[in-house]
């Protein structure tokens, strides 16, 4: 009976180790990001927020909310377009984008997948077509998963 229990414990430990290794290798890289958008645009490449990602499927998720109001904000909130670029020599490559319309009452969340991407340096840009007086903050994660 004692031998059977030892085998079971050893099997559980090995299964835990193998599962941990697989879970760690599934995420190639993962970074948290955040920004505030008080006007009409934010450029992660100009403020030094660049993320070095391994090759893999790029996942991009986040939450957007209004954190303050300028005097006389508009009633209609402008959608926020959030873009991910790969930093390249010469022209940077647009990887993908998503659009989120903020709310004053709740946080708006999003998740998107930009498919298989090469290893490289990536950054985020965000903009609104016009300044609506609603100051936005956003936070989330950018990561790659091994295929």
N, C-alpha and C positions, 0 to 999 in steps of 0.2 A: 504493500500500500504506500509506503513511504517513497519508494522508487518511482511509482506512478505519479505521485505529487511532484517530485523533483523534475520529472520529465515535462509535466504540465507547466511548471514555473519557468523552466528553461525555454520551452516553446513560446510562452507568452513574452518573455524578455526578447527573444529573437524576433518575434513578430513586431514588437514595439520598435526595435532598432531599425528593421527593414522599412516599416511604415514611416518612421521619422526621416530616413534617408530619402525615400521617394517624395515625401512632402517637401523637403528642403530643395531637392533638385527640380521640383515642378516650378518653383518660383526662381527665375534666373536673377531678377532684380526687382526691388520694390522701393519706391520713394513716396513720401508724403509731400504734397505741394499746397501752397496757399497764396492768395493774393487779395488785394483790395482794389476795387475799381471805383474811384471817386469821380472820374470824368467819363471820357469815352473810350480810352484804350489803355492796355497794359501789355508790355513786351518783356517776357521772361529773359530773352537773350540780352537785353540792355541792362537788366538789373542783376545779372549773374546767376539766375536760377536755371542752371542747366543740369540735366540728369543723364548720367552715363548708363546706358542700358545694354544688356547682352542681347544677342539675337533671340527672337522668339515672337510669340503672339502678344501684341501690345494691348493691354487692358488699361482703360482710363475711366475713372469714376470720381464723383465728387458731390458736393452739396453747395448750393448757392442761396444766399439770403440777403435781405436788406438790413444793414447794421445802423444806418443813420440817414437822415433826410436833410437836404439843403433847404434854405428858405424857398417856399413856393414850389414844391415838386409837382410834377404832372401826375394826374390821376392814373393814367395808363403807363404801366411800366414797360420800358424798352426791353426786348429780348437781348440776352447776352450771348454772343457767339464766342465759343472757346475753341481754340485751334491748337493742334500739336504739330510742331515742326521738327524735322531732323536737321541739325546744323551740318552744313556741307561747305566745302571750299567753293566759293562763288555763290550761286543762288541756293538758299536753303530749300528743302523739300517739304511741302505740306503733306503730312501723314494722314490727317483727318480732322474733322471738326464736329462739334455738337452745339445745339442751340438750346438755351434754358431761359424761360421767362420767370424772373424772380417774383416773389410774393411778399407783401409786407406782413402777412399773417403766419406764414410757415416757411420752412426751409424746403427748397426744391432739390431733389436728388437726381443723379443721372449715372448711367453706366454704359459704356460702349467699348467695342473691341475693334481695333484697327488692323486686324489680320497679322500675318507674319511680317516681321520687320528685321532689318539687319542690325547688327551691333552698331552703336553710335551714340552721339550726344543729341539729346532731345530737349526742347523747351516749349513753353506754353505762351500763347498770346490770347488776349481777350479784348473784345470791343463791343460797344453799343453804337448804333447809328447816330444817336444824338444824346446829349446829356439831359436826362429826365429829372435830375435832382435826387434820385434814389441811389445812395452809395451802397455798393455791393461788396460783400466779402464771400470768398469761396475757398474751400479746402477739399482735399481728396487724395487720391493715390494714382500713380502712374507706375506700371510694372510690365515686365515681360514674363511669359510662361513658356517653358520648353514645350515643343510640339510632341 
